[in-house]
Amino acid sequence: MSLFRKIFGTGNEPAPGDEKESEYRPQAQPNMPVDELFTFNFKRNGGKFLYCENSDEMREQFENILEENDWFESTAVCYEPKLFGMLEENNISFDKAENPKFILASCENLIADEGSVLFSSNQIKQNKPNDLPTNMIILATTSQILESKSDGLRAIKKKYEKDYPTNITTVKYFEKAKEEDFLQYGSAAKNLYLLLVEDL
């Protein structure tokens, strides 16, 4: 059984003891495995995490998100041809979409020590995070989880030996801060769903 499934369950059924208000929350620990550290920090930042064992389960969770938000037959932004099929299957328009409901994208890496998602021009073109729709559905795999941003930059350099992407940026804040936080100044909070597919 996967580590993610042990910690968080499938997301479909309540875990034992969920009815109590004081539910168990893992705490960041020194020497915590990188996947646990990412999950802890990502959820602390307000991200919505959906673990998927395979691509079929990922498509099912994608449809659940569309149903939950009433996004079927709406408009979206997507710059990656490999993802167009998921939108077409659900009658979602993505060509020159005006007022899109969400963006569907993959990512370069997931950064564990800050719980952020690392993007490049391959996923978001030259858009700044604030220019993207508030709602984001991001597809990633467990092998994309890296410890730090410098590890993510090294992975990009190794992956793209010639056509090095531009506009490398992270999205870190997934809910509006309850109090003014100077670290979030100038950053628009995103309603981000992460569909994480097991590939290890």
N, C-alpha and C positions, 0 to 999 in steps of 0.2 A: 504494500500500500504506500502511496506517495506521501512524502512528508507534508506537502501542502494539504492533502486531503485529511491527514491525521489532525493537523492544527485547526483547519478552517471548515472541514466537511465539504460537501459538494455545493452548498449554497441552496440546495433544493429542500433539505429537511432540517428541522431544528436540531441542534445538538443537545444532549442531555444537560439539564440545568439552565437552559436558555430562558425559562420563564422567570428566573430570578432577576431582579434589577441589577444586582452587583455581579455581572457576568465576568468571567475570567478574561483578563487582558494581558497578553504577554508583555514583558518588559525588556527593553534593549539591554543586553548583557555584553560585557567584554568577551571577545572571541566568539561571538554568536555567528553561526553559519551565514554566509552571504545571502542565501535565499530567505532565511528567517528575518535577517536585518532589513532587507528590502521591503518585505511584507509589512513588518512593524512600522517602518518609517513612512511607507506609502499610505497605509491606513491612517496613521497619525496625521498626515497632511490632508486627509479628507477624501482620498481616492477610493473608488469602488472597485473591488478586486473580485474577479470571477475566474476560478481555476477550472481548466478544461483538460481532460485526459487525452483528447484527440481532436482532429479538425471537425468531425461530425458534432461533437459536443460543443465546440466553439460556435458553429453555425446555429445550433439550437439556442445557445445563450444570447447570440446576437439578435435572433428573432424575439427572444424574451425581452430584451432591452427595447426593441422597437415597439412591442406590444405595451410594455409598461409606460412608455412615454407617448404613445399614439403617434408614432413616426412612420407607420406604413404609408406608402403612396405619398410621401412628402418629398422634400428636396434635401440634398446633402452636398458636401464638398469631398472630393476624392481625387488625388493626383496620381494614384498608382494603378495602372491597368490590371495588375494581378488581383486587385480587390473589386473591380467593376462588377464582376459576376454576382457577388453577394448583394450588391445594391439592385442590380437588374432583377434578380430572383424575387425581390420584395417590392418591385415597382417604385423604386426610389430614383428620382431624377437627379443627375449629378453634372449634366452639361450646362454650363453657364447658369448655375443655380443662383437665384436671387433670394435673399433672406433664408439661407440654408438652416435646417434644424440642427445639424451636427456635421462633424468631419469624421470620416472613416480613414484610418491610416495605420501603417505599421510604425516601427521606430527603429533607431539604430541600436540602442541598448537601454537597459533599466539600471539606474544607479542606486546601489543599496544604501550607502552611507547618508544620503539625503532623501531617499524615497522619491526620486524624480525620474522623468522619462526624457531620454536624449533623442533629439530629432536632427535631421539635416535637410538640405534642399531636396533630397530624394523623396521625402515624405510631405513636406509642407511648402515646397518651392522657395520663394524669397519672402514669404509672409513672416511677420513677427508674431509671436504667440498672441499678443493682444489683438491682432488682425484676424485671428481664426475664430470660428464659432465658439460660443461658450461651452457647448456640449461636444465632447470628444469620445469616440469609441476607438480604442487603440488595441491592436493585435500584436502580441509578442510571444516569445517562447522562453522556457525556463533557462535555456543556454545563453540568453541575452542578458542575464543578470550579472552585473559586474560590481566590484566593491566601490570604486570611486570614479569620479568624472575623468581623471587622468587615464584610468584603465579604459574608459569608453572612447577617449580620443585616440589612444593607442590602437584599439580594435578597429576604429574607422580607418586609421592610416594603413593598417595591415590589410583590411578588406578591399580598399580602393587604392590600388597601387598607382593607377594612372588618372582616372576620372575622379579626382578628389572632390567630394561634395562641398558646397558652401553653406552658409546660414546654419551653422551648427549651434544648437541652442537646447536648453532644457525647459520643461514645464514642471513646476514643483508644487504649486498651490492649487488645491482642488476644492476649496471651500473658502468663503469669505471669512477673514479673521474676525473673531468675536470682539477683539479690541484692536486698536490701531497698532500695527506691527511695522516698524520702519524697514524690516527686511523685505516686506511685501510691497513696499512703495513702488508704484508704477507697474505692478504686475496684476493683471486681471485674473481672478480665480476662475478655474475651469471645472465644469462638471464632467469628470473624466471616469469612464469605465475602462478597465483594463481586462481584456480577455487573454489570460495567460495559458498557453498550451504546453503541456508536458512534452519535452523532446529529449530528455536525458535518460 
